[in-house]
Amino acid sequence: MRLDSNADAQYGSLGGMLETQAARLGDQLAVADCRRRLTYAELNEAVGVAGRAALAHGLLRGDRFAVWAPNSVEWRSEERRVGQE
């Protein structure tokens, strides 16, 4: 997937882009590490779960937070969650 300067206008957010890709490419591989492989549909669901957990713990839009983790499928879920609306 290629990003360009029109991505915000086209998708509205990183989360919007993931939702679009999940609808188009649902069963295709999105991310993988040495332990797990997730399709676009599975990654979109994992991002939603992480987003709901962050909201339940009081994180609000515009808040700052950090993720300190090794490269993994879970880290990619967090990275994508940040871009959700």
Long-range contacts (C-beta under 8 A, 24 or more apart in sequence): 12-85, 13-83, 13-84, 13-85, 14-80, 14-82, 14-83, 14-84, 15-47, 15-51, 15-80, 15-81, 15-83, 15-84, 15-85, 16-85, 17-83, 18-43, 18-44, 18-47, 18-80, 18-83, 19-44, 31-73, 31-76, 32-73, 33-71, 33-72, 33-73, 35-72, 35-73, 36-72, 36-73, 37-73, 38-73, 43-73, 43-76, 43-77, 43-80, 46-73, 46-74, 46-77, 47-77, 47-80, 47-81, 47-84, 49-77, 50-77, 50-78, 50-81, 51-81, 51-84, 54-81, 61-85
